[in-house]
Amino acid sequence: MKKKLTQEQIIELLKILKARFEKNMHRHKDLKWEKIQAKLEVSPEKLWSLHQMEETEGEPDVVAYDKRTDEYLFFDCSPESPKRRSLCYDYQAWNSRKANKPESNVIDKASEMGIELLTEEQYRHLQELGKFDQKTSSWVQTPASIRELGGAIFCDRRYNTVFMYHNGADSYYAARGFRGLLKI
């Protein structure tokens, strides 16, 4: 698979990201778009991943800057879980299904896109920036101790509260997707 954007795609993506950045300054106080764009312009593989997030309606936006690593963090900031849904948690769960296998799984899909799955902590940080997943839910990184027992965790917002739940890792639902993270 070609993981490179055309110059036209880069220009359009940067325009979209800049507009979203400027519209949602509450998500990234004290950060300057020019510095972020400069890092993006020298990272074609990261631009490709952001394009993948955008294509699946994730609406990626900067939500933090890690001074220690000098990285900007982009999260999927779409109001509802992005249009990458009806997926089992991981390959093992997908492979264990004997019937009605979904298209794929969130771990492999995130890897193909060059992004990471949000942790529960990162998901809760996102929810401090707005109200997300009020009708959908999103798989999040599952601790090995839960996954070894066949489970996986997901989060959503209901009743103005962020909840973390569990399900069998092989389950999948049309209203459950996943939110990604990209470090630049």
N, CA, C and O of each residue as an XYZ file, in Angstrom:
736
protein
N       0.834     -1.181      0.000
C       0.000      0.000      0.000
C       0.886      1.255      0.000
O       1.848      1.349      0.763
N       0.551      2.196     -0.852
C       1.289      3.450     -0.947
C       0.934      4.329      0.253
O      -0.232      4.675      0.446
N       1.925      4.687      1.049
C       1.679      5.497      2.240
C       2.254      6.892      2.061
O       2.971      7.409      2.919
N       1.920      7.485      0.924
C       2.422      8.811      0.620
C       1.301      9.604     -0.032
O       0.558      9.078     -0.861
N       1.183     10.859      0.342
C       0.154     11.720     -0.212
C       0.707     12.537     -1.371
O       1.906     12.806     -1.434
N      -0.168     12.926     -2.281
C       0.223     13.837     -3.346
C       0.368     15.242     -2.744
O      -0.109     15.501     -1.639
N       1.018     16.128     -3.464
C       1.167     17.503     -2.991
C      -0.201     18.163     -2.795
O      -0.398     18.923     -1.847
N      -1.137     17.870     -3.691
C      -2.494     18.428     -3.564
C      -3.176     17.914     -2.297
O      -3.839     18.681     -1.598
N      -3.020     16.628     -1.995
C      -3.614     16.056     -0.780
C      -2.997     16.684      0.472
O      -3.699     16.944      1.448
N      -1.697     16.926      0.442
C      -1.011     17.540      1.589
C      -1.547     18.943      1.823
O      -1.865     19.310      2.954
N      -1.649     19.724      0.759
C      -2.147     21.103      0.880
C      -3.564     21.105      1.451
O      -3.868     21.879      2.359
N      -4.421     20.249      0.926
C      -5.814     20.182      1.394
C      -5.881     19.728      2.854
O      -6.629     20.303      3.645
N      -5.108     18.706      3.217
C      -5.111     18.209      4.594
C      -4.628     19.290      5.562
O      -5.243     19.499      6.608
N      -3.551     19.966      5.231
C      -3.040     21.026      6.105
C      -4.064     22.149      6.275
O      -4.180     22.731      7.353
N      -4.795     22.443      5.219
C      -5.843     23.467      5.285
C      -6.952     23.039      6.256
O      -7.416     23.838      7.069
N      -7.360     21.796      6.163
C      -8.402     21.262      7.047
C      -7.921     21.257      8.497
O      -8.637     21.697      9.397
N      -6.711     20.761      8.714
C      -6.170     20.683     10.080
C      -6.006     22.065     10.704
O      -6.301     22.257     11.884
N      -5.536     23.024      9.914
C      -5.366     24.383     10.426
C      -6.711     24.991     10.799
O      -6.835     25.611     11.855
N      -7.711     24.825      9.955
C      -9.049     25.364     10.244
C      -9.618     24.742     11.521
O     -10.199     25.441     12.351
N      -9.449     23.427     11.674
C      -9.946     22.751     12.880
C      -9.181     23.232     14.110
O      -9.775     23.445     15.167
N      -7.880     23.402     13.978
C      -7.035     23.893     15.065
C      -7.517     25.268     15.518
O      -7.687     25.507     16.714
N      -7.736     26.168     14.564
C      -8.160     27.532     14.897
C      -9.569     27.584     15.473
O      -9.867     28.436     16.310
N     -10.428     26.686     15.033
C     -11.821     26.648     15.518
C     -11.912     26.098     16.945
O     -12.869     26.400     17.659
N     -10.941     25.305     17.364
C     -11.005     24.606     18.658
C      -9.817     24.938     19.551
O      -9.166     24.037     20.079
N      -9.534     26.218     19.721
C      -8.369     26.637     20.502
C      -8.429     26.158     21.954
O      -7.389     26.046     22.603
N      -9.610     25.878     22.469
C      -9.729     25.377     23.850
C      -9.048     24.013     24.027
O      -8.745     23.620     25.153
N      -8.809     23.303     22.948
C      -8.162     21.992     23.026
C      -6.648     22.097     23.153
O      -5.992     21.144     23.574
N      -6.089     23.251     22.792
C      -4.631     23.361     22.725
C      -4.172     24.786     23.022
O      -3.485     25.418     22.219
N      -4.561     25.261     24.170
C      -4.160     26.611     24.577
C      -2.641     26.736     24.520
O      -1.913     25.791     24.820
N      -2.188     27.901     24.136
C      -0.759     28.248     24.112
C       0.049     27.528     23.035
O       1.272     27.669     23.011
N      -0.574     26.774     22.154
C       0.163     26.131     21.067
C       0.000     26.953     19.797
O      -1.037     27.579     19.578
N       1.026     26.945     18.970
C       1.044     27.730     17.730
C       0.996     26.790     16.523
O       1.784     25.851     16.418
N       0.058     27.064     15.619
C      -0.100     26.230     14.434
C       1.172     26.184     13.597
O       1.499     25.129     13.052
N       1.890     27.276     13.478
C       3.069     27.327     12.626
C       4.106     26.273     13.034
O       4.725     25.643     12.176
N       4.291     26.085     14.348
C       5.253     25.076     14.824
C       4.774     23.659     14.490
O       5.568     22.796     14.114
N       3.481     23.439     14.632
C       2.912     22.126     14.337
C       3.035     21.843     12.841
O       3.447     20.753     12.445
N       2.682     22.815     12.019
C       2.758     22.627     10.570
C       4.190     22.356     10.130
O       4.418     21.525      9.251
N       5.149     23.039     10.724
C       6.557     22.815     10.366
C       6.954     21.361     10.636
O       7.665     20.755      9.835
N       6.500     20.802     11.757
C       6.810     19.393     12.056
C       6.087     18.459     11.085
O       6.635     17.439     10.668
N       4.858     18.815     10.733
C       4.092     17.983      9.803
C       4.735     17.953      8.420
O       4.787     16.905      7.776
N       5.216     19.088      7.975
C       5.762     19.182      6.619
C       7.015     18.335      6.410
O       7.356     18.013      5.272
N       7.695     17.976      7.478
C       8.879     17.121      7.350
C       8.587     15.677      7.771
O       9.504     14.880      7.971
N       7.300     15.356      7.900
C       6.893     14.012      8.330
C       5.828     13.444      7.396
O       4.663     13.348      7.783
N       6.208     13.062      6.164
C       5.199     12.584      5.210
C       4.420     11.367      5.702
O       3.238     11.227      5.390
N       5.068     10.482      6.468
C       4.352      9.295      6.963
C       3.308      9.679      8.011
O       2.272      9.024      8.120
N       3.569     10.722      8.770
C       2.600     11.208      9.767
C       1.427     11.901      9.072
O       0.278     11.774      9.495
N       1.731     12.633      8.004
C       0.661     13.252      7.216
C      -0.250     12.175      6.629
O      -1.472     12.327      6.606
N       0.358     11.088      6.155
C      -0.441      9.984      5.607
C      -1.375      9.422      6.680
O      -2.549      9.163      6.414
N      -0.846      9.235      7.897
C      -1.675      8.713      8.991
C      -2.794      9.685      9.349
O      -3.928      9.266      9.579
N      -2.487     10.970      9.399
C      -3.535     11.968      9.671
C      -4.597     11.948      8.574
O      -5.787     12.115      8.842
N      -4.154     11.745      7.346
C      -5.098     11.643      6.225
C      -6.017     10.442      6.420
O      -7.214     10.524      6.145
N      -5.464      9.332      6.889
C      -6.280      8.147      7.162
C      -7.311      8.441      8.258
O      -8.467      8.030      8.158
N      -6.882      9.150      9.295
C      -7.803      9.536     10.372
C      -8.912     10.422      9.813
O     -10.082     10.255     10.156
N      -8.542     11.352      8.964
C      -9.513     12.276      8.364
C     -10.466     11.533      7.436
O     -11.670     11.785      7.455
N      -9.938     10.620      6.623
C     -10.764      9.870      5.671
C     -11.824      9.017      6.362
O     -12.884      8.757      5.792
N     -11.540      8.584      7.581
C     -12.508      7.765      8.326
C     -13.309      8.631      9.299
O     -13.884      8.133     10.266
N     -13.333      9.929      9.024
C     -14.129     10.910      9.765
C     -13.758     11.010     11.235
O     -14.619     11.225     12.089
N     -12.463     10.851     11.528
C     -11.989     10.977     12.904
C     -11.804     12.417     13.354
O     -11.731     12.688     14.552
N     -11.725     13.347     12.399
C     -11.523     14.760     12.709
C     -10.338     14.970     13.658
O     -10.513     15.511     14.749
N      -9.129     14.545     13.252
C      -7.963     14.671     14.131
C      -7.644     16.130     14.461
O      -7.750     17.020     13.616
N      -7.252     16.343     15.719
C      -6.871     17.675     16.178
C      -5.814     17.526     17.262
O      -5.716     16.485     17.911
N      -5.026     18.578     17.450
C      -3.997     18.598     18.487
C      -4.681     18.758     19.845
O      -5.506     19.652     20.034
N      -4.329     17.882     20.782
C      -4.926     17.968     22.118
C      -3.876     18.172     23.211
O      -4.225     18.438     24.361
N      -2.589     18.048     22.857
C      -1.546     18.222     23.881
C      -0.183     18.352     23.215
O      -0.001     18.025     22.042
N       0.758     18.838     24.000
C       2.154     18.890     23.592
C       2.974     18.291     24.722
O       2.855     18.714     25.872
N       3.805     17.309     24.400
C       4.663     16.658     25.382
C       6.041     17.306     25.309
O       6.812     17.039     24.386
N       6.346     18.152     26.276
C       7.635     18.866     26.285
C       8.811     17.899     26.396
O       9.868     18.120     25.805
N       8.615     16.832     27.157
C       9.681     15.859     27.384
C      10.155     15.222     26.075
O      11.354     15.038     25.869
N       9.211     14.889     25.197
C       9.561     14.221     23.935
C       9.502     15.159     22.729
O       9.840     14.758     21.615
N       9.075     16.403     22.946
C       8.903     17.386     21.869
C       7.942     16.845     20.810
O       8.225     16.896     19.614
N       6.784     16.318     21.277
C       5.795     15.760     20.362
C       4.432     16.408     20.597
O       4.018     16.651     21.730
N       3.757     16.677     19.488
C       2.365     17.110     19.535
C       1.502     15.859     19.447
O       1.833     14.924     18.719
N       0.398     15.840     20.187
C      -0.488     14.682     20.196
C      -1.783     15.028     19.475
O      -2.501     15.944     19.875
N      -2.072     14.296     18.422
C      -3.337     14.411     17.701
C      -4.234     13.259     18.148
O      -3.804     12.105     18.165
N      -5.481     13.571     18.510
C      -6.492     12.565     18.835
C      -7.616     12.695     17.814
O      -7.809     13.761     17.229
N      -8.357     11.609     17.600
C      -9.613     11.693     16.872
C     -10.578     12.503     17.732
O     -10.851     12.132     18.873
N     -11.095     13.598     17.196
C     -11.974     14.485     17.965
C     -13.376     14.581     17.372
O     -14.099     15.536     17.656
N     -13.768     13.616     16.560
C     -15.125     13.623     16.010
C     -16.126     13.461     17.158
O     -15.836     12.782     18.143
N     -17.299     14.081     17.032
C     -18.282     13.985     18.119
C     -18.632     12.539     18.488
O     -18.777     12.216     19.667
N     -18.765     11.681     17.491
C     -19.048     10.263     17.723
C     -17.858      9.441     17.224
O     -17.020      9.940     16.472
N     -17.794      8.204     17.641
C     -16.691      7.332     17.257
C     -16.520      7.355     15.735
O     -17.506      7.273     15.004
N     -15.275      7.467     15.251
C     -15.047      7.548     13.801
C     -15.658      6.379     13.033
O     -16.015      5.353     13.612
N     -15.769      6.556     11.721
C     -16.389      5.563     10.842
C     -15.466      4.389     10.565
O     -15.256      4.004      9.415
N     -14.922      3.828     11.628
C     -14.173      2.576     11.572
C     -14.726      1.740     12.712
O     -14.147      1.643     13.794
N     -15.868      1.144     12.423
C     -16.660      0.450     13.452
C     -16.906     -0.991     13.056
O     -16.426     -1.468     12.028
N     -17.673     -1.678     13.905
C     -17.995     -3.095     13.689
C     -16.725     -3.922     13.567
O     -16.566     -4.714     12.638
N     -15.816     -3.720     14.533
C     -14.534     -4.413     14.539
C     -14.321     -5.094     15.887
O     -14.625     -4.516     16.930
N     -13.796     -6.327     15.870
C     -13.368     -6.988     17.110
C     -12.191     -6.210     17.685
O     -11.670     -5.297     17.045
N     -11.776     -6.573     18.888
C     -10.688     -5.852     19.533
C      -9.330     -6.123     18.871
O      -8.623     -5.183     18.509
N      -8.963     -7.401     18.711
C      -7.648     -7.725     18.144
C      -7.740     -8.962     17.249
O      -8.801     -9.572     17.116
N      -6.612     -9.316     16.641
C      -6.595    -10.437     15.708
C      -7.005    -11.742     16.383
O      -7.761    -12.528     15.814
N      -6.510    -11.969     17.588
C      -6.849    -13.196     18.312
C      -8.360    -13.321     18.476
O      -8.925    -14.396     18.273
N      -9.011    -12.221     18.845
C     -10.473    -12.241     19.009
C     -11.153    -12.458     17.658
O     -12.088    -13.251     17.547
N     -10.684    -11.758     16.645
C     -11.251    -11.908     15.298
C     -11.109    -13.355     14.816
O     -12.057    -13.937     14.289
N      -9.923    -13.926     15.002
C      -9.641    -15.279     14.541
C     -10.458    -16.327     15.290
O     -10.748    -17.393     14.747
N     -10.827    -16.031     16.526
C     -11.589    -17.001     17.328
C     -13.060    -17.086     16.916
O     -13.748    -18.046     17.265
N     -13.535    -16.101     16.187
C     -14.933    -16.120     15.742
C     -15.100    -17.179     14.656
O     -14.360    -17.199     13.673
N     -16.066    -18.041     14.846
C     -16.318    -19.092     13.860
C     -17.307    -18.626     12.797
O     -17.252    -19.086     11.656
N     -18.206    -17.721     13.157
C     -19.224    -17.230     12.221
C     -19.342    -15.720     12.343
O     -18.985    -15.137     13.367
N     -19.840    -15.104     11.299
C     -20.094    -13.652     11.287
C     -18.874    -12.828     11.671
O     -18.958    -11.911     12.487
N     -17.741    -13.169     11.071
C     -16.518    -12.405     11.353
C     -16.660    -10.994     10.789
O     -17.129    -10.816      9.665
N     -16.258     -9.999     11.565
C     -16.261     -8.640     11.018
C     -15.107     -8.474     10.028
O     -14.290     -9.378      9.853
N     -15.054     -7.328      9.397
C     -14.023     -7.045      8.396
C     -12.618     -7.175      8.971
O     -11.728     -7.708      8.308
N     -12.404     -6.692     10.204
C     -11.061     -6.661     10.771
C     -11.166     -6.469     12.281
O     -12.178     -6.797     12.900
N     -10.094     -5.929     12.854
C     -10.057     -5.664     14.290
C      -9.367     -4.331     14.535
O      -8.629     -3.844     13.679
N      -9.604     -3.743     15.697
C      -9.111     -2.383     15.935
C      -7.592     -2.305     16.052
O      -6.999     -1.325     15.601
N      -6.959     -3.287     16.632
C      -5.509     -3.230     16.794
C      -4.815     -3.245     15.429
O      -3.917     -2.440     15.180
N      -5.227     -4.153     14.553
C      -4.625     -4.210     13.222
C      -4.983     -2.981     12.392
O      -4.136     -2.456     11.670
N      -6.226     -2.516     12.486
C      -6.657     -1.342     11.724
C      -5.862     -0.107     12.151
O      -5.419      0.669     11.305
N      -5.683      0.075     13.452
C      -4.894      1.217     13.946
C      -3.454      1.113     13.442
O      -2.875      2.105     13.001
N      -2.887     -0.069     13.507
C      -1.514     -0.281     13.035
C      -1.389      0.029     11.546
O      -0.431      0.678     11.126
N      -2.357     -0.432     10.743
C      -2.355     -0.145      9.309
C      -2.392      1.355      9.045
O      -1.801      1.835      8.079
N      -3.093      2.095      9.910
C      -3.221      3.550      9.753
C      -2.012      4.299     10.315
O      -1.862      5.499     10.087
N      -1.152      3.588     11.051
C       0.016      4.225     11.643
C      -0.305      5.016     12.903
O       0.403      5.962     13.246
N      -1.381      4.623     13.595
C      -1.797      5.318     14.818
C      -1.889      4.325     15.972
O      -1.821      3.111     15.776
N      -2.043      4.863     17.173
C      -2.217      4.035     18.364
C      -3.649      4.178     18.854
O      -4.306      5.187     18.596
N      -4.118      3.183     19.548
C      -5.409      3.229     20.215
C      -5.263      4.064     21.482
O      -4.257      3.957     22.183
N      -6.257      4.891     21.779
C      -6.197      5.667     23.019
C      -6.224      4.746     24.232
O      -6.854      3.688     24.208
N      -5.535      5.159     25.291
C      -5.659      4.476     26.576
C      -6.904      5.026     27.272
O      -7.473      6.024     26.829
N      -7.322      4.387     28.344
C      -8.457      4.917     29.103
C      -8.132      6.320     29.618
O      -8.985      7.207     29.577
N      -6.925      6.523     30.094
C      -6.523      7.835     30.605
C      -6.585      8.898     29.506
O      -7.072     10.004     29.741
N      -6.099      8.572     28.321
C      -6.149      9.515     27.205
C      -7.590      9.788     26.789
O      -7.939     10.918     26.448
N      -8.420      8.757     26.816
C      -9.834      8.929     26.490
C     -10.493      9.887     27.477
O     -11.271     10.754     27.080
N     -10.184      9.731     28.752
C     -10.755     10.631     29.766
C     -10.236     12.061     29.573
O     -10.973     13.019     29.806
N      -8.977     12.212     29.150
C      -8.451     13.544     28.837
C      -9.250     14.169     27.686
O      -9.627     15.339     27.750
N      -9.502     13.394     26.651
C     -10.298     13.883     25.529
C     -11.660     14.377     26.014
O     -12.134     15.427     25.579
N     -12.279     13.629     26.905
C     -13.611     13.988     27.393
C     -13.599     15.277     28.221
O     -14.644     15.900     28.407
N     -12.433     15.677     28.716
C     -12.327     16.961     29.412
C     -12.368     18.122     28.420
O     -12.605     19.264     28.814
N     -12.139     17.841     27.147
C     -12.099     18.877     26.108
C     -13.432     19.065     25.402
O     -13.585     19.986     24.598
N     -14.392     18.206     25.693
C     -15.704     18.273     25.047
C     -16.524     17.054     25.413
O     -16.147     16.269     26.283
N     -17.646     16.908     24.739
C     -18.519     15.758     24.968
C     -18.476     14.871     23.734
O     -18.957     15.244     22.664
N     -17.898     13.701     23.901
C     -17.686     12.772     22.794
C     -18.377     11.444     23.087
O     -18.584     11.086     24.247
N     -18.726     10.726     22.042
C     -19.341      9.388     22.159
C     -20.591      9.398     23.038
O     -20.714      8.597     23.965
N     -21.513     10.306     22.740
C     -22.772     10.323     23.486
C     -23.787      9.338     22.913
O     -24.785      9.027     23.563
N     -23.536      8.844     21.692
C     -24.408      7.848     21.064
C     -23.643      6.596     20.660
O     -24.242      5.559     20.375
N     -22.310      6.697     20.636
C     -21.460      5.582     20.224
C     -20.520      5.243     21.373
O     -20.594      5.841     22.446
N     -19.649      4.292     21.140
C     -18.612      3.959     22.130
C     -17.327      3.674     21.369
O     -17.342      3.463     20.156
N     -16.207      3.672     22.099
C     -14.900      3.482     21.467
C     -14.056      2.492     22.268
O     -13.887      2.635     23.479
N     -13.528      1.478     21.563
C     -12.567      0.581     22.188
C     -11.366      1.402     22.633
O     -10.987      2.359     21.957
N     -10.763      1.042     23.764
C      -9.516      1.651     24.226
C      -8.522      0.528     24.535
O      -8.897     -0.641     24.630
N      -7.249      0.906     24.691
C      -6.230     -0.104     24.989
C      -6.637     -0.885     26.233
O      -7.026     -0.312     27.251
N      -6.539     -2.180     26.126
C      -6.962     -3.077     27.203
C      -5.748     -3.643     27.924
O      -4.823     -4.138     27.280
N      -5.739     -3.579     29.250
C      -4.634     -4.187     30.001
C      -4.523     -5.682     29.705
O      -5.530     -6.362     29.511
N      -3.291     -6.183     29.672
C      -3.038     -7.601     29.366
C      -3.806     -8.526     30.309
O      -4.277     -9.583     29.889
N      -3.936     -8.136     31.586
C      -4.629     -8.998     32.558
C      -6.095     -9.216     32.187
O      -6.649    -10.280     32.460
N      -6.721     -8.226     31.574
C      -8.113     -8.368     31.125
C      -8.151     -9.126     29.807
O      -8.983    -10.012     29.614
N      -7.252     -8.774     28.910
C      -7.249     -9.400     27.589
C      -6.961    -10.898     27.685
O      -7.540    -11.685     26.936
N      -6.076    -11.301     28.595
C      -5.753    -12.722     28.768
C      -6.966    -13.553     29.170
O      -7.006    -14.760     28.935
N      -7.951    -12.903     29.775
C      -9.176    -13.587     30.188
C     -10.283    -13.488     29.148
O     -11.415    -13.902     29.399
N      -9.955    -12.936     27.971
C     -10.920    -12.868     26.873
C     -11.668    -11.555     26.751
O     -12.493    -11.398     25.851
N     -11.399    -10.615     27.634
C     -12.128     -9.353     27.618
C     -11.380     -8.229     26.942
O     -10.204     -8.349     26.597
N     -12.084     -7.145     26.764
C     -11.515     -5.899     26.251
C     -12.375     -4.768     26.802
O     -13.524     -4.989     27.185
N     -11.823     -3.557     26.843
C     -12.572     -2.446     27.423
C     -12.870     -1.370     26.375
O     -12.152     -1.196     25.391
N     -13.960     -0.666     26.639
C     -14.369      0.445     25.791
C     -14.973      1.522     26.679
O     -15.337      1.269     27.828
N     -15.073      2.720     26.131
C     -15.579      3.859     26.896
C     -16.631      4.615     26.091
O     -16.704      4.511     24.867
N     -17.440      5.377     26.820
C     -18.373      6.301     26.196
C     -18.813      7.335     27.226
O     -18.385      7.295     28.379
N     -19.667      8.258     26.802
C     -20.220      9.274     27.699
C     -21.734      9.121     27.690
O     -22.381      9.211     26.646
N     -22.278      8.891     28.865
C     -23.722      8.821     29.053
C     -24.048      9.554     30.345
O     -23.252      9.558     31.284
N     -25.215     10.168     30.388
C     -25.669     10.864     31.602
C     -24.622     11.862     32.105
O     -24.441     12.049     33.308
N     -23.939     12.496     31.146
C     -22.894     13.482     31.441
C     -21.753     12.903     32.280
O     -21.112     13.618     33.050
N     -21.511     11.608     32.121
C     -20.460     10.902     32.846
C     -19.709     10.004     31.869
O     -20.317      9.399     30.987
N     -18.395      9.916     32.022
C     -17.591      9.029     31.184
C     -17.526      7.666     31.862
O     -17.132      7.548     33.023
N     -17.917      6.647     31.118
C     -17.929      5.285     31.631
C     -16.892      4.433     30.913
O     -16.606      4.636     29.733
N     -16.334      3.475     31.649
C     -15.476      2.450     31.087
C     -16.207      1.135     31.337
O     -16.652      0.866     32.453
N     -16.330      0.311     30.280
C     -17.037     -0.956     30.355
C     -16.136     -2.075     29.832
O     -15.011     -1.850     29.387
N     -16.677     -3.275     29.906
C     -15.970     -4.433     29.353
C     -16.905     -5.193     28.423
O     -18.127     -5.067     28.497
N     -16.304     -5.973     27.559
C     -17.034     -6.843     26.656
C     -16.083     -7.953     26.248
O     -14.875     -7.845     26.456
N     -16.617     -9.011     25.674
C     -15.735    -10.006     25.087
C     -14.971     -9.358     23.947
O     -15.556     -8.601     23.172
N     -13.695     -9.632     23.825
C     -12.877     -9.007     22.783
C     -13.342     -9.377     21.386
O     -13.033     -8.673     20.425
N     -14.081    -10.475     21.259
C     -14.550    -10.893     19.942
C     -15.872    -10.235     19.556
O     -16.374    -10.465     18.457
N     -16.437     -9.426     20.438
C     -17.698     -8.757     20.110
C     -17.447     -7.563     19.195
O     -16.344     -7.019     19.148
N     -18.472     -7.175     18.482
C     -18.390     -5.978     17.642
C     -19.792     -5.435     17.440
O     -20.768     -6.185     17.401
N     -19.875     -4.121     17.313
C     -21.158     -3.449     17.200
C     -21.057     -2.306     16.200
O     -19.996     -1.699     16.050
N     -22.139     -2.016     15.528
C     -22.165     -0.933     14.538
C     -21.921      0.427     15.174
O     -21.491      1.358     14.492
N     -22.187      0.555     16.462
C     -22.003      1.843     17.149
C     -20.698      1.900     17.938
O     -20.475      2.858     18.679
N     -19.831      0.899     17.797
C     -18.552      0.930     18.516
C     -17.390      0.918     17.535
O     -17.259      0.017     16.707
N     -16.561      1.926     17.649
C     -15.357      2.015     16.836
C     -14.147      2.181     17.723
O     -14.064      1.578     18.793
N     -13.208      2.998     17.280
C     -12.051      3.301     18.126
C     -11.526      4.678     17.769
O     -11.690      5.160     16.648
N     -10.901      5.290     18.741
C     -10.282      6.597     18.572
C      -8.768      6.409     18.609
O      -8.232      5.647     19.414
N      -8.103      7.124     17.718
C      -6.671      6.975     17.604
C      -5.893      8.170     18.121
O      -6.428      9.250     18.371
N      -4.606      7.916     18.268
C      -3.622      8.906     18.720
C      -2.462      8.855     17.734
O      -2.022      7.781     17.323
N      -1.977     10.036     17.363
C      -0.784     10.139     16.543
C       0.142     11.153     17.191
O      -0.270     12.270     17.506
N       1.407     10.759     17.389
C       2.415     11.645     17.979
C       3.271     12.201     16.854
O       3.764     11.467     15.998
N       3.436     13.527     16.879
C       4.238     14.183     15.843
C       5.273     15.070     16.508
O       6.060     15.721     15.822
